[in-house]
């Protein structure tokens, strides 16, 4: 049987008629498709494969000559695991992940030959435990759909598997940014103990970048970086800045002046000295106090911050349930783990 290509408008009419049960099987013409009410079943009977009209329509849809990607609903880009390092070192069966933070204290001084009053050095340990939770989803296909897939050559479960994976990926991404308070899982945006930077108002009287001139925006970008370096006495320095997408577009396209082709973003990256990457995240839209936009800086290293995923996405073998085969999928995560909160800073109101 050769490939059948249908005009999109005719196909839409056919599908609408079938969904409304507007099918008259009293008049049949084989081997041709006439899209009108009294001959809708001609395609169905011409194939000699299925025993009902609806099954044939299912088959007809699979032969639709339209690129699948043009029909897919576009979804937001998931950037959590791209922007924050991922760790899978914990065993997949872990229920908790425990880590220890060390603080070294002590002084030294000049001593004499007979000195007894040596200053003391020591190490203080703090222990933290975070929970690991499973993220699950599933998809399935009936025995009849398997037969249909054999006839059409289209693996129907593939798109469903993609949807299942997307569901878990979206949930994981949301946990990375916002956590899951019900289970005590922390998110990156509001992780406890990270540095707060106060964004000053510009000459226009507000802190938002849309009302600021380039020099004021650059002062904000440099100011939040300096806040970490100053707070930690130079021990920590961020290398990544995340901002909402509108502000990212603003600095990427706004020149320093009418006579200068340099943009705010390119000038900042050349002169800041520590920030290597400025990227955007839609999760920062309205993430700040009072629903304002937030921007953040941090060192992109697993020594400071990481996403804990003991078990990456995995599908289990299909399980038959009645006339359906179900495939369950699981991923296990503990969300965000921050070893040094003072190495991360945020500012609101931009």
Number of C-alpha atoms within 10 A of each C-alpha: 4 4 8 9 12 16 10 12 9 14 18 12 15 22 18 12 16 16 12 8 10 14 17 13 13 8 11 18 15 14 12 14 18 17 19 15 16 16 19 25 28 20 21 24 19 14 13 9 13 15 10 11 18 15 16 20 20 13 20 20 14 15 15 16 14 14 8 8 8 8 8 8 7 8 8 8 10 17 16 21 14 8 17 21 17 19 16 15 10 16 11 15 10 15 16 13 16 10 12 12 11 11 10 9 10 9 9 9 8 6 11 8 5 6 8 8 9 11 10 9 10 9 9 10 10 9 9 12 11 19 16 24 18 14 17 18 17 18 18 20 17 16 14 12 17 17 11 20 16 12 12 14 10 14 13 17 17 10 11 15 19 11 15 21 21 15 16 19 18 17 14 25 20 18 22 27 23 20 23 17 10 6 12 13 21 23 23 24 22 14 18 11 13 19 20 16 19 15 22 18 17 17 11 10 10 15 20 19 20 14 16 18 16 20 13 17 24 19 13 22 21 17 17 24 26 18 21 25 17 12 13 13 10 10 10 18 22 23 17 21 24 21 24 21 15 16 19 17 13 16 21 16 15 16 18 19 13 8 7 8 12 16 17 22 22 16 15 20 14 11 10 14 10 16 21 15 15 18 12 20 19 17 21 21 19 16 20 18 11 9 12 15 22 22 26 25 25 25 20 19 14 15 12 18 23 23 24 23 24 24 21 13 15 13 17 11 11 14 12 14 10 9 10 16 16 18 19 17 20 19 21 23 27 28 28 26 26 21 16 14 16 20 25 30 22 24 24 23 21 25
